[in-house]
Amino acid sequence: MTVMTGARDERAAHRSLGAIDEDNLFATGLTAMGLPRAEIPLALLLFNVGVELGQLGFVVLVLLLERSFRLLEIRWPAMVARLPGYAVGTLGAYWTFQRVVVLLGGARA
């Protein structure tokens, strides 16, 4: 196995192993930008809390839209009503196949 140096090579090594440690890469980036090591845990915590709050906000928005459609009695054609399910299933299948190819070493980043 070849020893790699640099942030780009480090990310490539993580991808080839199929184990991208996003927080570790984020922490490395914060250190490279000059953030003191003592402040990295708080920065990572607040970043992750922000991501989770954003996800919760999106879910609340979708639920509010769904409720408003129900209250306004908006009826969608059958094809349009099924479209979100097919979109999620297609994207999930694509992501699964992509990850399997990467894990089996068929695609190099």
C-alpha positions, 0 to 999 in steps of 0.5 A: 500500500502506498503512503499518501500525503496531503488532504486530497490524498487523505480523502481519496484513501478514505473513499477507497476504503468506503469509510468517509469520516466527514467529521474528521475531515471537517476538523482537519479543515478547521485546523487548517483554517487556524481554529485552535484545537481546543475549540474544534469539539464545540465547532463540530457539535454546533455544526452537527446541531445546525445540520440536525435543526435544518433537517427538522425544519425541512420535515416540519415544512413538508408536514405543513405543506401536506397538511395545507394540501389536505385542508385545501382539499387539493387533489393530485392526479394519480401519477403526480401523487406517486411521483415522490415515492418513485423519486425517493426509490430511484435515488435510494437505488442509485445511491446503493449501487454507487456505494456498492461499486465504491466498496468493491473497488470498481470506481476510483475517486 
